[in-house]
Amino acid sequence: MDPLHAFVFVGLFSPGPNVILLTASGARFGFRATLPHVFGVALGVGVIAALVGLGIGALLLARPGLALGLNLIAAGWILWMAYALVRNKEMSTGRAGERPFTLWQAVLFQWVNPKIWAVAMAAAAGYGLGLPPPAEAWRLATAFSGINLFVCLFWSFAGSLLALLLTTPRAWATFRLCMGAALAASALMVFW
């Protein structure tokens, strides 16, 4: 495994908003129902990595006001999702109309996922090959999407297995609180 792929794997496998949301979705809705969310994350992460390779990361660094706006939106959205996860007292049974993220919701979430932006910008800065921007964008996009697909499959499947242990309302409440707290804590990454 080359250094870029090793860095991307570690950056994406470690807990962050996607890992927490996919684990919770796998536990709540099952592995198969979470697959559109998985594919949306993999696609969205690749798009973000490509945009960083094309230079949008440099634009964000050069425009602190734009970066701050993105950070505030990201933190607010992640905190709202954490609150919704914690307050959902019927997580194990689900309520009518509740479902996992769709493919496009997962793609769009990557725009405000601070961890993805941070890992993509660090990868572009630390592991760039000096290729023309389109080639660098393609290189980053394929590395991020390919690796992240397997990371997302792992965490959503782990969540579906975890559901086997969540057999009581108390176990679900504990899981809900842990996932919500971890998701809220991940909102702090926005400002690091």
N, C-alpha and C positions, 0 to 999 in steps of 0.2 A: 504494500500500500504506500503510495507516494505521500509526501508531507501534506499536500492540500487535502487529499481525501481523508487522511487521519485527523487533521484539524476539523474538517467539516463533520466527520462522524462524532467526535467528542463534543463539538459545539451543539449539534442537533440532538444527540442522544441524552444529554444531561437535562434535568427537569427545567421546564419553562412553560409558557402558556400552552403551546401545542401538545406537549407531553401530558400535561395535567388534563386538558380538555379531552384528548383522545382516550386516556385511561378511564376518565369518568364516563365518556360516551360508550366505550366498550363494556364497562360494568353495567351501565344502565340500559342500553339498547341492544347490546350484543355485537359480536364481531362483524357479522354480515351487514347489519344495518348501519354500521359505522364506516363502511368502505367508501361511500361518497366523500365523507369527511377526510378520510385518509388520502384519497386521490386529489382532493382539493388542496390539502396542505402541501403535498408533493409538487403539484403544479404551481401553486402560489409562491412557494419558496424558490422554485426555479426562476420564476418571473422576477422576483426581487433580486436574486443573485445576478441575473442578466442585466437588470437596470443599474445595479452597482457597477458591474463591469463596463457598462456604457458611460458611466460618469455621474450618475445621479447621487451617489454617495459623496462625491466631491462637492456637488451643489449644496447638499445638506450641511456639509461642514463649512462651506463658505457663507451660508445664509442662516445664522443662528436663530433668527425669528421664525423661519420656516421649520427648522428642526424643533424648536420649542413648541410650536403649534402641533406638530405631529406627535411629540412626546405627551402633551396634555391630552390629546384625543386618545392616544394609546392607553395611557394610565386610566382615564375615565372609563373607557370601554372595558378594560380588563377588570377594574373594580366593580363595574356593573355586573359583569358575568359572574364574578366571585360571589357577589351578593345574591344573585339569582340562584346560584348553585346551593348556597347555604340555606336560603329561605325555602327551598323546594322540599317540604317535609314528606312528600309522597314520591320521593325519587325512585324507590324500588318498584313501584307499580306504574308510574307514569300517569299523566293525566291526558285526557282526550286532546288531540292536537299537538302534543309535544313530540318532538322528533330530533334526531341528531342533526348537526350541521349538514346542509346540502353541499355539493361540490363547490358551487359558486360562493356560498357564505364562507367556506373554508379558504378559498382563494382570496377573497376580499379581506378576510381577517389578517392575512399576512402583511397588508399595507400598514397596519397599526401594531404589529407584533415587534416590540423593540428587540427581542432576542435575535430574530432573523436579520434585522438590519445590522445589528452589532456584529454578528458572526460573518455576515456577507462582507461588510466593510473591512473587517479584520482579515478575512481571507484574501480579498482583493489587494489589500495593502501589503500583507506579509507573504503571499504566495503567488503574486502576479508573475507572469513570464515576459512582460513587455510586449505582448502581442498587440496587434491593432484592436481597437475597442470591440468590434463585432466578434472577433475570434475569442477575445478574453471573456466577453459576455456569454458566448456559447459554452466555453470551457467551464465557467462558474455555474451556469444554469444546469448543465448536465451533471456536474458533480453534486450540486445541492439537491436536485430533484431525484437523482438515482439513489443517493445515500438516504435521503429523507424518506423515500418510499418505504424502505426496509425498516427504518426507525419507527415510522408511523404504524406499520403493520405490527411490529413487535409490541408497542405500547397499547394499541387497541386490543390486541389479542390478550395481553397481560390483564387488561381491564376486564375482558370477558371471563377470564379464569378467576379473577378476584371476585366476581359476582357469585361464584360458587360458595365463597366463604361468608358472603353477606346475606345471612339467612334470617336475621331478626331486624325489627325496626331500629333497635339500638345500634346494631352493626352498621346499618345504612346511615343513621344519623352521624355516627363517628366518621364514616367514610366521607360523607357530605361535608362535614366541618373541616376535615383534614384537606380535602381537595379545594374547598373554598379558601381556606387560609393560605394554602400554597399558591393558589392563583392570585390572591390579593398581594402576597409577598412578591410575586413575580412582577407586579406593577411597579415596584420600586426600581426594577432594572432599567426602567425608562430613563431615570435621572442619573444613572451611573456613567 
